[in-house]
């Protein structure tokens, strides 16, 4: 209780914040959309940190190499959040 009003106060006072979760199974964009509806204000993709978000930094290192991705929505996550463009 009170989380929504606290988040609205942070926005009103222009205090930056992000949302972090160890959850996965969806893209950052999907989670932003979900939270936008839940909190009744726009949550942008760059305000979301999911369990796989740190992997984005490794995408350049492994560009053009095979990468095993396992989990629900893994192809969508690899394409949208991590930046790998070729999936099989």
N, C-alpha and C positions, 0 to 999 in steps of 0.2 A: 504493500500500500504506500502510495505517495511517490512512487517512481516516476510516473508520468508527469506529475506536477513539478518534480525536481528537474526533470529533463527540460520541460518548458521554461523553467526559471533559468537554467544554464543557457538556453538559446536566447532568452530575453536579455540576459546580461552579457551575451556574446562571449561566453566562456567555452573554449573549444573542448570537445570530448569525442571519444570513439567508442565503439561497441566491440568487445572481444569475447570470443567463445571458443571452446575446444571442440565445438560441433563442426561437422562437415556435412557432406551429402547434398550440398546446394552451393550455388555460386554466390559470390559476394553481392552481385546484383540482385539475386533472388532474396537474399537475407535482408538487403536494404529495403526492398519493396515490402517484405513482410513486416519489418519494423516500422516503416512509414505508416502503414495502415494501423498498426497496433498503437502507435504513439501520436497519430494524427498530425504529423509534420514530416517534411521531406528528410529522409535519411539517405545520404549519398553513398555510393559504392566505396569511396575512399574513407568513409567513416567506419568501415567494417573490417575486422581482422578475424579470419576463421582459422581453423587448425592447419589448413593447407596454404594460407596466404604467404608465409615465409618462403615457400617453395618457388615463388616467382623469381627470386634472386638467382636461383639455380638454373632457370630456364635457358639463359644465354650459354652457360657452361655446357649444357647437354643438348644444345640446338643441333639437330641433324643426327642425334644418337637415339637408340631405342631406350624408352623409359617405360617401366611397368607401372600402371596405375590401376589400383583395385578399389572398388567401392561403388556405392550407388551414385549415379550421375558422373562417374569418373571422366567420361569423354567430354561432357559439357564443362566440367571444372577445369580439365586440362586446357581446353580451348579458350574459355572465357576468362578464367582467373590466372592461370599460370602462363599461358601464352603459347602452348604447343599447338601447331596448326594441323599436323597430320595424325589421325587416329586410325586404328585398325579395329 
